[in-house]
Amino acid sequence: LRVTVVCVAQSWHPAAMHTAKEVEKIRKQNTFRMNIFMIDADSEQNKTWNYGITSTPALLFFYNGKPLTIRRSDHNDDCKFVGSVSKENLIELFQYARSAETDGAKILYVEF
């Protein structure tokens, strides 16, 4: 498994917990066959600050241990996807990550 996803959330934040629960469902189903980890932003502040995470929910994507760049229109390139997202878009985001592994890409082109 060369793609790793890290979901950063805070237990007191409803939108972050919603995203975390959806990511956890994906992890349990193992649909995308990738490493998926959950981090509590409040208890792991050093890790979150290292990636510039100042709000949650946030998703980090890694390929072979190196951060993937997320490219979205109207946003600066970044190593994280921050903000609440629908279940459908979350699945689409994971599909982009899987295709990056297949293609050996270092950039996730996100269309939403």
C-alpha positions in Angstrom: 0.0 0.0 0.0 1.7 3.1 -1.2 -1.0 5.7 -0.6 -1.6 6.8 3.0 -4.4 9.1 4.1 -4.4 10.9 7.4 -7.7 12.4 8.7 -7.3 15.1 11.2 -10.3 16.0 13.3 -11.4 17.4 16.6 -13.9 15.5 18.8 -15.8 18.6 19.7 -16.2 19.8 16.1 -19.4 18.4 14.5 -18.2 18.8 10.8 -14.8 17.3 11.6 -16.4 14.4 13.4 -18.8 13.8 10.5 -15.9 13.6 8.1 -13.9 11.4 10.5 -16.8 9.0 10.7 -17.1 8.8 7.0 -13.4 8.2 6.6 -13.5 5.5 9.3 -16.3 3.7 7.4 -14.1 3.8 4.2 -11.1 2.5 6.3 -13.2 -0.4 7.7 -14.6 -1.3 4.2 -11.0 -1.2 2.8 -12.5 -0.3 -0.5 -9.6 1.7 -1.7 -6.8 -0.6 -0.2 -4.8 2.2 1.3 -3.4 3.0 4.7 -5.8 5.3 6.6 -5.1 6.9 9.9 -7.0 9.2 12.2 -5.4 11.9 14.3 -7.1 14.0 17.0 -5.9 17.5 16.4 -6.1 18.5 20.0 -3.9 15.7 21.3 -1.5 15.7 18.4 -0.9 19.5 18.0 2.8 19.1 17.0 1.9 16.8 14.1 -0.9 19.0 12.9 1.2 22.2 13.1 4.0 20.5 11.1 1.6 20.3 8.1 0.1 23.8 8.7 -3.3 22.5 9.8 -5.1 25.2 11.7 -8.6 24.0 11.2 -10.4 20.7 10.8 -11.5 18.5 9.2 -8.3 18.1 7.2 -7.1 15.3 5.0 -3.5 14.6 4.2 -2.5 12.3 1.3 0.9 10.6 1.0 2.4 8.6 -1.8 5.4 6.5 -0.8 5.8 8.5 2.4 5.8 11.9 0.6 2.9 14.4 0.7 0.9 14.6 -2.4 0.0 18.1 -3.7 -3.7 18.8 -3.9 -4.6 21.1 -6.8 -8.0 22.7 -6.9 -9.3 25.6 -9.0 -9.5 28.9 -7.0 -7.2 27.5 -4.3 -3.4 27.5 -3.8 -1.7 24.2 -4.2 -1.4 22.5 -0.8 -0.5 19.2 0.9 -3.9 19.1 2.7 -7.5 19.2 1.9 -9.3 21.3 4.6 -13.0 21.5 5.1 -16.2 19.5 5.3 -17.0 17.5 2.2 -20.0 15.4 1.2 -19.7 11.6 1.3 -19.8 11.5 -2.5 -16.9 14.0 -2.8 -15.0 12.2 -0.1 -15.2 9.0 -2.1 -14.1 10.9 -5.2 -11.1 12.3 -3.3 -10.1 8.8 -2.3 -10.5 7.7 -6.0 -8.2 10.6 -7.0 -5.6 9.3 -4.5 -5.9 5.8 -5.9 -5.4 7.0 -9.4 -2.3 8.9 -8.3 -0.9 5.6 -7.0 -1.7 3.9 -10.3 -0.3 6.7 -12.4 2.7 7.5 -10.1 1.5 11.1 -9.9 2.5 13.5 -7.3 -0.5 15.9 -7.7 -4.1 15.2 -7.0 -6.3 17.2 -9.3 -9.5 17.8 -7.4 -12.5 19.2 -9.4 -14.8 20.2 -6.6 
